[in-house]
Amino acid sequence: MIVQGNVPPAVLYASRGSLAVTIEHGATCSSCAGAITRGETAVYEWDQKRHAQPSRAHTEGNGRVGIRHRVCPALAAPAQAHSETSLEAAAKITPITPNLRDRVERHLRIWPSTDEEGATTLGIELNTYRPRRVELVALSKVHDSGRTRKTRSGSDATIWEITEEGDHAT
């Protein structure tokens, strides 16, 4: 991998981060298991307790590291294939889904909550929040706590929380 741009050492020793990299010999996407070809721009990500050395795709310490497509199909916003407006909305939100997913994950790390509570607390639409939480479930970072709380309408709603695997990112 070749790191794109000048990266200060402090960034590499941050608890979490990501860098744009150019793949030199090919790699496998840690999100979708698809091939990342030579010369393709990808994202090198690491989380807590890892020291990143992206020039060698090596880390030291506890935590996780991954390489993924710049826009990974597995993490693209879901869309209804029969709906042109749904496809347009998905294309529009896909570039910001990693940021939204991180916000949802950080929120659930601090306060396990229902989808309604999380969306309200973060100030985002429920139709934006819930798909990001569903993605976190698919990535095994969040799970059903087995508990519920009442919604504003009085219905029971699942309380979602960080999994043990997701806790390794703290």
N, C-alpha and C positions, 0 to 999 in steps of 0.2 A: 504494500500500500504506500501511496505517496500522499502526505498531508497537503491539502490545498491551502495556500496562504501561510502567513507567518503566525505561528501559535506560541503565545507566551508560556513558559514552563508552569506558571500558576494554573493555567487551564488544564494541563495534563494531570495535575495533582488535585484537582477539584474532586469533591465527593461524587458528583454526577456530571456527565457531560456527553457531548457528541461533537464529532468533527466530520467535515466533508473530506472524503479521501478518493483517490483514484486507484482502482484495483490494478495491480501489476501482473498477477498470474492467474486470476480467477478466484472466486470465493463462493460460499454458499450462504444465502440469506438466512439469518437466524430467526426471522419471522415467518417466512413462507417456505423455506427450504429450497427455493428456486436458485438457479445459477446466476451469479453476477459475473459478467464477462470481463476479460482483460480490457482496460481502458475506460470502463464504465465508472461513473461517479457513484459512490455509495456513502452510507453514513456509518461511522464507527461510533458505537455508544458504550459507555461504561457507567456503573453506578457505585454507590458507597463502598468505601474500604478497598478500592482498587486503585492502583497506580498505573496509568495508561502509558504504553509505549507503542503508539500506532505504527511507527516505522517497522516494527517486527510483529505486530498484532499480538503482543505479549502483555500480560498484566501480572501484578504481584499482589497477594493479599486475598481477603475474602470478598465476595460479591460476584457480579456477573459482567460479562462483556459480550458484545455482539457486533456483527456487520450486517447491514440490511440494505435493500434497494433504497435509493433516494426517495422514491414513491413506491412503497411496497404494495403489491396487489392485495396481500393479506390484511393490510392495515388501511386500505382505501375505504372511504366512507361508503356505506351500503347504499344501494339505489334499487328502485323498482325498474327492471329492464323494460317494461311496457310503457313507462311514463317518461316522456321527454323532459318534463319539469323536474322529476326526481333525478334523472341523470345529470341535468344541468346543476342542480343543487349539490349533488355529490361531488361533481368536478370542482365546484366552487369551494367547498369546505375541506376537501382532501388535503390541501397544503397546510392547513392549520390544525388538522386532527391530532398530530403529535403533541402540540402545545395544549390543546383541550384535554387530551387523555392524561397528560402529566398533571394538569390542574385537578382533574377528578381524582386521580390517584393520590395526590398530596392531601386533598380534602378527606378522603376516606382513611388515610393513614392517621390523621388527627382525630376525626370524628366519624365512626361508622354510622351510616345514615341510609334513609330511604332515597330513592331517586328524586322524589319531590323535594325532600329536605336539601339534598345536594344541589339540585338545580337552583333552588331559591337562594341558598347560601352563596353559591358562586355567581349568581346573577345571570345565568344563561337559561335558554329555553329548555324545557324538559325534552323536547324532540332533538336537542343537541346533546344534552347530558346523557340520556339513557343509552344511545348507541356507543358513546365513549366508555361507559361502564360495562356494556356488553362486550366490547373489545377487550377490556381489562380482565373480564371473566375468561374469555377465550385464550388470553395470554397467561392464565393461571395466576394472576396477581390479585384478584378479588374473588370472593365467594359469598354465598348466602350464609349469614351468621346463624340461621335457625331461629332468629327472633323477628318480631314484627313491631311496628308502631302504627298508630292511626294516621291516615292522611287528613287533609283539610275536609274532605267529604265524609270522613268517618270510617272509611274502609281500611282493612289491614294491609300493610305494605311491608315487603321484605326489607330488613336492614342488611346492607352490604358492608363487608369489611375486608381488609387486606388479608391475604393468605400468608401462611408461614413462608412460602417461597417469595411472596411480595415483600415480606418483612426483611428479607436479606438485603433489600435495597436501602434500608435505613442505616 
